[in-house]
Amino acid sequence: MMAEGVDTPTAILAHAAVALREHPFDDISYRSLGDAVGVSERTVYRHFPTRSHLLEGVAGWIESTEFPLPPFVTLPQFRQAVRARFLAFDSSPAFAFVCARAASISPTGEPEPTFFTRALVAMLATNHPSVNARDLRRVAATLRYFASAQFWARMRTGFEMSAPAISDVFDRTVGEVLGGLLIITDTAMDSVSRRALG
């Protein structure tokens, strides 16, 4: 039954996460979720009309409760936060793989940039104020991918890497991405200098 003060969608997601400890996602039925929460199967469908919606919701719930990214404002803090997250993924791989799967196949994605994306853009803008907003968003999207469960899962299954090894790859990748950002910054500064001199 649902705990007092918990909304129905949250209760459904919480019970789905509990069920994932014993069953693969594809074996979790809407009827069993409804029974666990104390609502009808139809109510579960009303909140999560397709399995993709349910997968995305469960993944979001897992990420926020099991794998929250520690706060960061600087690049070293961001790198440390991602390292901690990869270790958490290694500790709970079944949950991490659900998050990775949702990112890979869920068609319902967010229309607005997430808090994580906005935090990355703000961090980059602080360190690279001369880079235009479009390039900052592109770099933030790249960093977001390399900090994701999807990247962790590909490294873990494709190369049998552990969290520390994946973190090392992540650090090298961040260095490459930010090196490219420095080239963009230098090119923009050269262009401004040429205009000022010309």
C-alpha positions as CSV (number, residue, x, y, z in Angstrom):
1,M,0.0,0.0,0.0
2,M,1.0,3.6,-0.6
3,A,2.6,5.5,2.3
4,E,0.8,8.6,3.5
5,G,1.9,11.7,1.6
6,V,3.5,9.9,-1.3
7,D,2.0,10.6,-4.7
8,T,1.0,7.7,-6.9
9,P,3.6,8.1,-9.7
10,T,6.4,8.3,-7.1
11,A,5.1,5.2,-5.3
12,I,4.9,3.3,-8.6
13,L,8.5,4.2,-9.5
14,A,9.7,3.3,-6.0
15,H,8.0,-0.1,-6.2
16,A,9.4,-0.7,-9.7
17,A,12.9,0.0,-8.3
18,V,12.3,-2.5,-5.5
19,A,11.1,-5.0,-8.0
20,L,14.3,-4.5,-10.1
21,R,16.3,-6.0,-7.2
22,E,14.6,-9.4,-8.0
23,H,13.4,-9.2,-11.6
24,P,14.6,-7.8,-14.9
25,F,12.7,-4.7,-16.0
26,D,10.9,-6.5,-18.8
27,D,9.4,-9.0,-16.2
28,I,7.8,-6.2,-14.1
29,S,4.1,-6.0,-15.0
30,Y,1.9,-3.0,-14.7
31,R,-0.6,-5.2,-12.7
32,S,2.1,-6.2,-10.1
33,L,3.0,-2.5,-9.7
34,G,-0.6,-1.5,-9.3
35,D,-1.1,-4.3,-6.7
36,A,2.0,-3.2,-4.8
37,V,0.9,0.4,-4.7
38,G,-2.7,-0.3,-4.1
39,V,-4.1,1.1,-7.3
40,S,-5.5,-0.4,-10.5
41,E,-3.4,-1.5,-13.5
42,R,-5.3,1.2,-15.4
43,T,-3.9,3.9,-13.0
44,V,-0.4,2.7,-13.6
45,Y,-1.0,3.0,-17.4
46,R,-2.5,6.5,-16.9
47,H,0.8,7.7,-15.3
48,F,3.1,5.7,-17.6
49,P,1.3,5.0,-20.9
50,T,4.1,2.9,-22.4
51,R,7.0,0.8,-21.2
52,S,9.3,3.5,-22.5
53,H,7.6,6.0,-20.2
54,L,7.9,3.6,-17.3
55,L,11.6,2.9,-18.1
56,E,12.4,6.6,-18.3
57,G,10.6,7.3,-15.0
58,V,12.3,4.4,-13.2
59,A,15.7,5.5,-14.5
60,G,15.1,9.1,-13.4
61,W,14.0,7.9,-10.0
62,I,17.0,5.6,-9.6
63,E,19.4,8.3,-10.7
64,S,18.0,10.8,-8.2
65,T,17.8,8.4,-5.3
66,E,20.7,5.9,-5.9
67,F,23.1,7.9,-8.0
68,P,22.8,11.6,-7.3
69,L,25.7,13.5,-8.7
70,P,27.4,15.4,-5.9
71,P,27.3,19.2,-6.4
72,F,30.1,20.9,-8.3
73,V,31.1,24.3,-9.5
74,T,34.7,23.7,-10.6
75,L,36.2,21.2,-13.1
76,P,38.1,19.3,-10.3
77,Q,34.8,19.0,-8.3
78,F,33.0,17.8,-11.4
79,R,35.7,15.2,-12.1
80,Q,35.5,14.0,-8.5
81,A,31.7,13.9,-8.6
82,V,31.8,11.7,-11.7
83,R,34.4,9.4,-10.2
84,A,32.1,8.9,-7.1
85,R,29.2,8.2,-9.4
86,F,31.0,5.6,-11.4
87,L,31.9,3.9,-8.1
88,A,28.2,3.9,-7.2
89,F,27.4,2.4,-10.6
90,D,29.9,-0.4,-9.9
91,S,28.2,-1.0,-6.5
92,S,24.7,-1.3,-8.0
93,P,25.2,-2.4,-11.6
94,A,21.6,-3.6,-12.2
95,F,20.3,-0.2,-11.4
96,A,23.0,1.5,-13.5
97,F,22.2,-0.7,-16.5
98,V,18.5,0.3,-16.2
99,C,19.6,4.0,-16.3
100,A,21.9,3.3,-19.3
101,R,19.1,1.4,-21.1
102,A,16.6,4.2,-20.5
103,A,19.1,6.8,-22.0
104,S,19.6,4.5,-25.0
105,I,16.1,3.7,-26.0
106,S,13.6,6.1,-24.3
107,P,12.0,8.4,-26.8
108,T,10.3,10.7,-24.3
109,G,13.4,12.8,-23.3
110,E,13.3,16.2,-21.7
111,P,12.4,19.2,-23.9
112,E,14.3,21.6,-21.5
113,P,17.9,21.3,-20.5
114,T,18.2,19.5,-17.2
115,F,19.7,20.9,-14.0
116,F,22.9,18.9,-14.7
117,T,23.2,20.4,-18.2
118,R,22.7,23.9,-16.9
119,A,25.3,23.3,-14.1
120,L,27.8,22.2,-16.7
121,V,27.1,25.2,-19.0
122,A,27.5,27.5,-16.0
123,M,30.8,25.9,-14.9
124,L,32.2,26.1,-18.5
125,A,31.0,29.7,-18.9
126,T,32.8,30.7,-15.7
127,N,36.1,29.1,-16.9
128,H,35.7,30.1,-20.6
129,P,33.8,33.4,-20.7
130,S,34.7,34.2,-24.3
131,V,33.1,31.0,-25.8
132,N,29.7,31.5,-27.3
133,A,26.6,29.9,-25.7
134,R,26.1,27.4,-28.6
135,D,29.7,26.0,-28.2
136,L,29.3,25.9,-24.4
137,R,26.1,23.8,-24.8
138,R,27.8,21.4,-27.2
139,V,30.7,20.9,-24.8
140,A,28.3,20.4,-21.9
141,A,26.4,17.8,-23.9
142,T,29.6,15.9,-24.5
143,L,30.6,16.1,-20.9
144,R,27.2,15.0,-19.8
145,Y,27.4,11.9,-22.1
146,F,30.8,10.9,-20.7
147,A,29.5,11.2,-17.2
148,S,26.5,9.1,-17.8
149,A,25.4,5.5,-17.0
150,Q,25.3,4.9,-20.7
151,F,29.0,5.6,-21.1
152,W,29.8,3.6,-17.9
153,A,27.8,0.6,-19.2
154,R,29.5,0.7,-22.6
155,M,33.0,0.7,-21.0
156,R,32.0,-2.0,-18.5
157,T,30.4,-4.4,-20.9
158,G,32.5,-3.6,-24.0
159,F,35.9,-3.4,-22.4
160,E,35.3,-5.1,-19.0
161,M,36.5,-1.9,-17.2
162,S,35.9,-1.1,-13.5
163,A,34.9,2.3,-12.2
164,P,38.5,3.5,-11.6
165,A,39.5,2.5,-15.2
166,I,36.4,4.2,-16.6
167,S,37.2,7.3,-14.5
168,D,40.7,7.4,-16.1
169,V,39.1,7.3,-19.6
170,F,36.7,10.0,-18.5
171,D,39.5,12.2,-17.2
172,R,41.4,11.9,-20.5
173,T,38.3,12.6,-22.5
174,V,37.5,15.7,-20.5
175,G,41.1,16.9,-21.1
176,E,40.6,16.4,-24.9
177,V,37.2,18.0,-24.9
178,L,38.4,21.0,-22.9
179,G,41.5,21.2,-25.1
180,G,39.2,21.6,-28.0
181,L,37.3,24.4,-26.1
182,L,40.6,26.2,-25.6
183,I,41.2,26.0,-29.3
184,I,37.8,27.5,-29.9
185,T,38.6,30.2,-27.3
186,D,42.0,31.0,-28.8
187,T,40.5,31.1,-32.3
188,A,37.8,33.6,-31.1
189,M,40.4,35.7,-29.3
190,D,42.7,35.7,-32.5
191,S,39.7,36.9,-34.5
192,V,38.9,39.7,-32.1
193,S,42.6,40.7,-32.0
194,R,42.7,40.8,-35.8
195,R,39.6,42.9,-36.0
196,A,41.0,45.3,-33.3
197,L,44.3,45.6,-35.3
198,G,42.7,45.7,-38.7
